[in-house]
Amino acid sequence: MHESVAGITIPDTMLARETTELVRESTSELIYHHSRRVYLFGSLQGRNRDLSYDPELLYIGAMFHDIGLNERFHHSGHRFEVDSADEARRFLRSHDVPEDSIRRVWTAIALHTTPGVPEFMEPEIALVTAGVEYDVLGIGYHDVDAADRRAITALHPRPDFKRDILRAFTNGVAPKPDTAFGTVNDDVLAHFVPGHQHTDFVDIIQNSPWPD
Protein backbone atom coordinates (compact mmCIF):
# COMPACT_ATOMS: atom_id res chain seq x y z
CA MET A 1 0.00 0.00 0.00
CA HIS A 2 1.38 3.40 -0.97
CA GLU A 3 1.78 5.85 1.89
CA SER A 4 1.30 9.52 1.14
CA VAL A 5 1.24 12.77 3.08
CA ALA A 6 0.83 16.37 1.95
CA GLY A 7 0.30 15.11 -1.58
CA ILE A 8 3.69 13.35 -1.63
CA THR A 9 3.86 9.58 -2.01
CA ILE A 10 6.51 7.58 -0.18
CA PRO A 11 8.15 5.23 -2.71
CA ASP A 12 7.05 1.62 -2.22
CA THR A 13 9.71 -0.15 -4.27
CA MET A 14 11.79 -3.00 -2.87
CA LEU A 15 14.79 -0.67 -2.58
CA ALA A 16 12.77 1.95 -0.74
CA ARG A 17 11.29 -0.60 1.67
CA GLU A 18 14.70 -2.09 2.43
CA THR A 19 16.10 1.41 2.91
CA THR A 20 13.37 2.23 5.39
CA GLU A 21 13.98 -0.98 7.31
CA LEU A 22 17.74 -0.50 7.39
CA VAL A 23 17.56 3.10 8.60
CA ARG A 24 14.81 2.34 11.11
CA GLU A 25 16.88 -0.45 12.62
CA SER A 26 20.28 1.25 12.60
CA THR A 27 19.56 4.84 13.63
CA SER A 28 17.68 6.67 16.34
CA GLU A 29 14.06 7.78 16.17
CA LEU A 30 15.40 11.32 15.83
CA ILE A 31 17.33 10.52 12.64
CA TYR A 32 14.61 8.30 11.20
CA HIS A 33 11.88 10.93 11.51
CA HIS A 34 14.23 13.70 10.37
CA SER A 35 15.24 11.72 7.29
CA ARG A 36 11.64 11.04 6.30
CA ARG A 37 10.84 14.73 6.71
CA VAL A 38 13.84 15.59 4.53
CA TYR A 39 12.34 13.48 1.74
CA LEU A 40 8.89 14.99 2.15
CA PHE A 41 10.01 18.61 2.43
CA GLY A 42 12.54 18.10 -0.37
CA SER A 43 9.77 16.70 -2.56
CA LEU A 44 7.51 19.67 -1.82
CA GLN A 45 10.32 22.03 -2.71
CA GLY A 46 10.81 20.07 -5.90
CA ARG A 47 7.16 20.62 -6.71
CA ASN A 48 7.51 24.31 -5.92
CA ARG A 49 10.53 24.56 -8.22
CA ASP A 50 8.90 22.49 -10.98
CA LEU A 51 11.74 19.97 -10.89
CA SER A 52 11.44 16.49 -12.33
CA TYR A 53 13.22 13.97 -10.10
CA ASP A 54 13.40 10.26 -9.36
CA PRO A 55 11.41 9.80 -6.10
CA GLU A 56 13.17 6.54 -5.26
CA LEU A 57 16.65 8.07 -5.53
CA LEU A 58 15.60 11.16 -3.59
CA TYR A 59 14.12 8.94 -0.90
CA ILE A 60 17.25 6.82 -0.57
CA GLY A 61 19.46 9.92 -0.45
CA ALA A 62 17.27 11.48 2.23
CA MET A 63 17.11 8.32 4.32
CA PHE A 64 20.85 7.63 4.26
CA HIS A 65 22.06 11.22 4.58
CA ASP A 66 22.77 11.14 8.34
CA ILE A 67 23.57 7.47 8.87
CA GLY A 68 27.27 8.40 9.14
CA LEU A 69 26.54 9.98 12.53
CA ASN A 70 26.17 6.47 13.97
CA GLU A 71 28.71 5.36 16.55
CA ARG A 72 30.31 2.79 14.27
CA PHE A 73 31.60 5.63 12.08
CA HIS A 74 33.03 7.72 14.93
CA HIS A 75 36.60 6.76 14.17
CA SER A 76 36.42 6.40 10.39
CA GLY A 77 38.56 9.48 9.82
CA HIS A 78 36.07 10.71 7.22
CA ARG A 79 33.46 13.45 7.27
CA PHE A 80 30.17 11.98 8.43
CA GLU A 81 28.62 13.05 5.12
CA VAL A 82 31.13 10.87 3.24
CA ASP A 83 30.52 7.93 5.58
CA SER A 84 26.79 8.32 4.92
CA ALA A 85 27.32 8.52 1.16
CA ASP A 86 29.64 5.51 1.14
CA GLU A 87 27.12 3.46 3.11
CA ALA A 88 24.40 4.32 0.60
CA ARG A 89 26.72 3.39 -2.26
CA ARG A 90 27.48 0.01 -0.71
CA PHE A 91 23.78 -0.65 -0.27
CA LEU A 92 22.91 0.35 -3.83
CA ARG A 93 25.76 -1.63 -5.37
CA SER A 94 24.62 -4.71 -3.48
CA HIS A 95 21.33 -4.33 -5.35
CA ASP A 96 22.97 -3.82 -8.77
CA VAL A 97 21.69 -0.25 -9.14
CA PRO A 98 23.18 1.55 -12.18
CA GLU A 99 26.31 3.55 -11.43
CA ASP A 100 24.83 6.86 -12.60
CA SER A 101 22.01 6.50 -10.08
CA ILE A 102 24.53 5.61 -7.38
CA ARG A 103 26.59 8.68 -8.28
CA ARG A 104 23.58 10.95 -7.87
CA VAL A 105 22.71 9.49 -4.46
CA TRP A 106 26.33 9.60 -3.28
CA THR A 107 26.74 13.21 -4.36
CA ALA A 108 23.41 14.27 -2.85
CA ILE A 109 24.45 12.90 0.52
CA ALA A 110 28.07 14.03 0.43
CA LEU A 111 27.12 17.64 -0.39
CA HIS A 112 24.07 18.06 1.83
CA THR A 113 25.93 20.34 4.26
CA THR A 114 27.71 22.33 1.53
CA PRO A 115 25.48 25.32 0.78
CA GLY A 116 25.56 27.14 -2.52
CA VAL A 117 26.51 24.15 -4.70
CA PRO A 118 23.84 21.39 -4.73
CA GLU A 119 21.07 23.71 -5.92
CA PHE A 120 22.82 23.94 -9.30
CA MET A 121 23.14 20.18 -9.74
CA GLU A 122 20.74 17.39 -10.66
CA PRO A 123 17.33 17.52 -8.97
CA GLU A 124 17.92 14.61 -6.60
CA ILE A 125 21.10 16.31 -5.37
CA ALA A 126 19.46 19.71 -5.07
CA LEU A 127 16.41 18.39 -3.26
CA VAL A 128 18.17 16.36 -0.56
CA THR A 129 19.89 19.60 0.42
CA ALA A 130 16.62 21.54 0.10
CA GLY A 131 14.93 19.09 2.46
CA VAL A 132 17.78 19.30 4.97
CA GLU A 133 17.84 23.09 4.81
CA TYR A 134 14.09 23.22 5.34
CA ASP A 135 13.97 20.82 8.29
CA VAL A 136 17.16 21.87 10.09
CA LEU A 137 17.60 25.54 9.20
CA GLY A 138 14.09 26.62 8.27
CA ILE A 139 15.27 27.91 4.87
CA GLY A 140 12.21 28.46 2.69
CA TYR A 141 9.93 27.80 5.68
CA HIS A 142 6.99 29.68 4.17
CA ASP A 143 7.41 28.01 0.78
CA VAL A 144 5.46 25.05 2.18
CA ASP A 145 1.77 25.40 3.00
CA ALA A 146 1.14 25.38 6.75
CA ALA A 147 -1.36 22.52 6.41
CA ASP A 148 1.23 20.39 4.60
CA ARG A 149 3.81 21.23 7.23
CA ARG A 150 1.41 20.18 10.00
CA ALA A 151 0.57 16.92 8.22
CA ILE A 152 4.23 16.01 7.83
CA THR A 153 5.18 16.84 11.41
CA ALA A 154 2.14 14.96 12.70
CA LEU A 155 3.37 11.83 10.91
CA HIS A 156 7.02 12.48 11.75
CA PRO A 157 7.11 14.66 14.85
CA ARG A 158 10.02 16.85 15.87
CA PRO A 159 9.81 17.38 19.65
CA ASP A 160 12.80 19.39 20.90
CA PHE A 161 14.37 18.82 17.50
CA LYS A 162 16.77 21.78 17.52
CA ARG A 163 18.46 20.63 20.72
CA ASP A 164 18.46 16.95 19.80
CA ILE A 165 19.84 17.34 16.26
CA LEU A 166 22.64 19.56 17.54
CA ARG A 167 23.47 16.88 20.10
CA ALA A 168 23.49 14.25 17.33
CA PHE A 169 25.85 16.36 15.23
CA THR A 170 28.12 16.91 18.23
CA ASN A 171 28.23 13.23 19.18
CA GLY A 172 28.84 12.19 15.59
CA VAL A 173 31.63 14.64 14.80
CA ALA A 174 33.41 15.29 18.12
CA PRO A 175 35.32 11.95 18.03
CA LYS A 176 36.93 13.02 14.71
CA PRO A 177 37.19 16.83 15.00
CA ASP A 178 39.70 17.19 12.14
CA THR A 179 36.93 16.21 9.71
CA ALA A 180 34.99 19.36 10.63
CA PHE A 181 37.55 21.71 9.06
CA GLY A 182 35.84 23.99 6.57
CA THR A 183 32.36 22.65 7.33
CA VAL A 184 29.30 23.77 9.24
CA ASN A 185 30.13 21.17 11.86
CA ASP A 186 33.10 23.24 13.00
CA ASP A 187 30.50 25.69 14.31
CA VAL A 188 28.77 22.85 16.16
CA LEU A 189 31.99 21.76 17.86
CA ALA A 190 32.89 25.35 18.73
CA HIS A 191 29.55 25.72 20.52
CA PHE A 192 29.34 22.39 22.31
CA VAL A 193 32.82 20.88 22.77
CA PRO A 194 34.86 22.65 25.44
CA GLY A 195 38.37 23.42 24.24
CA HIS A 196 37.65 22.68 20.59
CA GLN A 197 40.42 24.20 18.49
CA HIS A 198 39.05 25.83 15.36
CA THR A 199 41.30 25.25 12.35
CA ASP A 200 41.70 28.63 10.66
CA PHE A 201 41.94 28.62 6.86
CA VAL A 202 43.89 31.89 6.81
CA ASP A 203 46.40 30.56 9.33
CA ILE A 204 46.97 27.48 7.17
CA ILE A 205 47.76 29.65 4.16
CA GLN A 206 50.00 32.03 6.09
CA ASN A 207 51.88 29.21 7.82
CA SER A 208 52.29 26.98 4.78
CA PRO A 209 55.89 26.05 3.75
CA TRP A 210 55.70 28.32 0.72
CA PRO A 211 58.06 31.31 1.15
CA ASP A 212 55.50 33.80 -0.17
N, C-alpha and C positions, 0 to 999 in steps of 0.2 A: 504494500500500500504506500502510495506517495504521500509524504508529509510536506505540508506547505504552511507558510506563515507570511503575512504581509504581502501576499501575492507572489512570493518566491517559493519555488519547489526545491526541497532537499533532494539531491540526486539519489536514486535508488538502485544504482548499478552494483555489481558485485564488488568492484573496487571501492566504491563509496561506502558500502556497508562494512567491508573489512577495515577501511580507514577509521570509520566511526568506532568500531569495536576495539581496534588497536589503541586509539587515542583515549578512549574511555577507560581502558584497563591500565594504561601506562602513565597517565597524568592525573593531576588533581581535578576536582570538580571545578575549581576556579579556571583552570586552563581549558578544560573541556567546554564549559559554557562560553568562555571568551572566544574560543576558536569557532564555535558555531555562530556566534554573533558576528564575527569577522566575515564569515561567508555571507550571511544574510545582509549585513550593512554594505558589504562590498558589492553584492548583487544589486541592491537598490541604487547604489551610486552608479553602477554600470547602466542601469535603466535610465537614470537621470542624464547620463552622458551619452546615451544612445550608442553604447558599445556592444558589439557582438562578441561573445566569449563562450568558451566551453565550460558549462557548469560543473562538470565532473572534475576538470583540472583545477578550477577555482576552488572547489570544495576541498580537494586534497591539499592544495597549497595552504588554504586557511587552517585546516585541521592539523597539519604538521608544523605550522610556522613557529610554535613555541616549544616543541617537544625537546629541543636541545637545552632547555632549562632544567631538565630532569637530573637527578643526582648522578646518574651513571655517566653523564658528560662533564661533570665538574672539573675533571683533570685532563680533558682532551687536549688542551692547549689551543683550541680553536674558538673563534667567536661562536656564541650559542646559535646565531643565525645560520652559520655554516654547518654546525652539527645537525640542526633541524633539517636543513636542505639535503645534507648527505643521507640522513635517515629516510627522508621521502624518496630519494633516488634509489636507495637500496630496495625499498618496498616496491617501487614501480618496476624496477628491473626484474625483480623476482616474479612479476606478473607479465613480463614480456611486453611492456608498454613501449611504443615507439620512442626513439631517442629525442626527437624534436619535442614531444610532449613532456618528456622528463626534463629537458632543458628549461622549458617554460616554468615548470613547477619549481625546479631547483632555483632558478633566478628569482622568481617571485618571493620565495622564502628568504633567500640570502640577502635580498635588498629591502626587506620590509621595514627596516629601521634606517634606511638611507634616503632622507627626503630630497625631493627635487630631481630624482632620476627615474623611478619606476613609472611615473605618470606619462612619460614619453615612450614607453615600451609597449609590448603586446598587452592586450586587455587583461589577460589573467594575471600578469605581473602588476599592472597598474592597480587592479582591483583588490588584490590581497593587501597592498599598502593602503588603499583607500579605506578598506574595512578596518584595518588596524588603527589608522589615524582617526577614524570616526569613533571607534569604541574606546580607545585609550586616551586620545587627545581632544576629542570633541570637535575635530576639524570637519566643517561642513554640517554641523549639528542640525541646523534648520533646513538642510537640503532634504531631509527625510520627514515625511508627514508624522505628526505626533502620534496618531493612532497606530501607524506601522511601528513606530519606536516602542510604544507600549506593548503591542502584541509580541514583539521580539523579546523584550525584557521580561515579559510574563512567562514565556516559554523557557528562556535562558536568563535567569535573574542575575543581577550584579550587586548583591549586598556588600557594602564596604569595599567596592571594587578598587577604588583608587589606592587605598592603603594596601590591600592584598596583592595587587599586581606589582606595586613597587617592591613589596617584600619578596615576591617571586623573582623579579629581576635581580634584586640584591643577592638572594641566595644562589641564583644560577650563575652570576658573574663574579661575585667576590672571591671564589676559590681560584680564579684565573684572571686576576685584574689586568694583566698585560694585554688581554684581548679586548679591553674596553678602549684602548687608545684610538682617538679619532671618532668615537661613536657616542651616541646618546647615552649609552650605559656608563660612560665616564661621569656624567652628571649624577646618575643614580648612586654610584659608589662614593662620590664626593659628599653627597647628602647623608648617606646611611652607614658608611664604613669609617669608623674613627681612624684617623691617621692615613687614610688613602692618599697616595702620592699621585697627583695629576701629572701625566706626561705632556709636557708643553711642546707643541709643534715648532714654535719659534726657537725654543732652546735647542731642539734637535738640529735645526738648520745651523744655528749660530755656533754650536759646539761640534759640528761634523768635522772630519779630518781634512776637509778641503781648506786650503790656505786662504781663500777669499771667495 
